[in-house]
Each structure stands twice: as structure tokens, then as C-alpha cells.
Amino acid sequence: MHVTSLRFTSETTSDGVSERLFTLGDITGVFWSPAEAAGRRPLVLLGHGGGGGHKKAPGVVARARRYAADCGFAVAAIDAPGFGDRPKTERDEHFIAGIRAQAAAGEPVLPQVARYNAVIAAQAVPEWRATLDALQETVGAIGVIGGIGDDGPVGYWGVSLGGAIGVPLVAAEPRITAAVFGLVGQETLAEAAAQVSVPVQFLLQWDDELVPRDAGLALFGAFGSGEKTLHANPGRHGEVPAFELEDAERFFTRHLRRMASA
């Protein structure tokens, strides 16, 4: 991983939310914050999904802007390796071709997807930790654009690929104190999940065509958290109900605001 200093490359403001693109070596990301409010605030890290996902996918942007405008949070997202503004490698193309071939043949794709996600996570976890280091140092020194500080509460939200990256990230990163995961199974994540001790909210789609129900339930059971909540809804992989956005807001507000006040 090639990392230099964090550099903001653009800034726009609309509807009370500031959006700043940044780079950190090879890492490309976005930082959102309330436009006018200064002072310390929680930070939420957003992991995007696979299948063409990236740091400015519509769902990521909508969630980030709500967290900033309605909850007063600072929010950050980065492109996973091989996604968004980051080029795919031959390794990526090989995995993708294999997954497509299995899908075309009507074969289960979860084992191959899980292996690919694990490879991405092995690179993305240290990148997220470096990003958190840099944001806390840079944004903490410029309080008016976020005021997250170097000891402020941090949350993580990510489903599908974002969950595959997030579980080992939260297991390794003590600064993250609450997390929402979902749409992933235990195939490569059970060991990391057992090391997660922070409050967890887990999303499971009952009719998920990609992640079998039993795999998702097994991962939920593997989390070592003393506080964990399962949100199971009917529907396929991409049909998480819109009201789960509000539930995640309440979850982070309850845990991160309480810690910020403390």
C-alpha cells in the first residue's frame, strides 16, 4: 500500500452538507460533514457494495448526506481496490470472469464471491485504517470541517462487499465502536466475527439468492458482541427495505452520540 499525506482535491456544498473528495496515496475517497457546524462530532465510515459499487454510488451518497444533515455526523467513504476510480488488476479480472462463468452455468457463486471479497478485504482493511489515521489527523486539525478529533467515536456501515471488508476491519480496529453489517455469510468471516465485541446490527434478506439464509444466520451467531441485533426482512439480496436506513440512523445516534457526550 502506497500512502502519502491526505489531500483534499475538491469541495462542494449543497443543502447544508459539504462534500470533499480526497486522495491518500492510491486511495480515493469522499468526506462529508455539516457545512456550517463546527465542533467535535462522530465519524461514520461507509463501505460500498460490490457489483459496480464505489464511494459515490447513489446509495452511499444518499446515506452520507442524511447522516451529515440529520444526525450531524461526519462521514467518509473510499473506493475498495479495483472499484470506482481504482483500476482493476489481472487478479480482479480473473475472479470476475470465474464468477460470471459459474453464474452462467447455474452454479452457486457464493464460495467464489467470498474468496474474492476476502482478497479485496486483505488490502482494504489496512487502507481503511490508514484513512482513519489521516482523517483524524487532518480533519481534527481543521475543526470547522468536521471536528472529529483523534479520539472521537467512530462507526462503520457496510453490506455485501462492504460487510466482507467491514467485519475484519472492525475486528482489527479498536477505534470503531459500533457497526452495521449485512448480506454476507460465515464462509471467510466467522473467525473475524468472533473478535468483534462492539454493538452490531446485522441485516439479512430472507430470500437472498446470493448468500444462503443459513450462512447469514451462522455469521450473526459468530459475532462475539454482547449486544447484537438481527434485522431479517423478506426479499432478495438487493431488496433491503428503505426503513432500514432510519433504523441504522437510530442505531448510530444511540451509540455514537452517547459516547461523544461521555
Beta strands, then each sheet from edge to edge (+ up, - down):
strand 1: 6-14
strand 2: 17-24
strand 3: 27-34
strand 4: 43-47
strand 5: 74-78
strand 6: 154-159
strand 7: 176-182
strand 8: 200-205
strand 9: 228-233
sheet 1: 1+ 2- 3+ 5- 4- 6- 7- 8- 9-
end
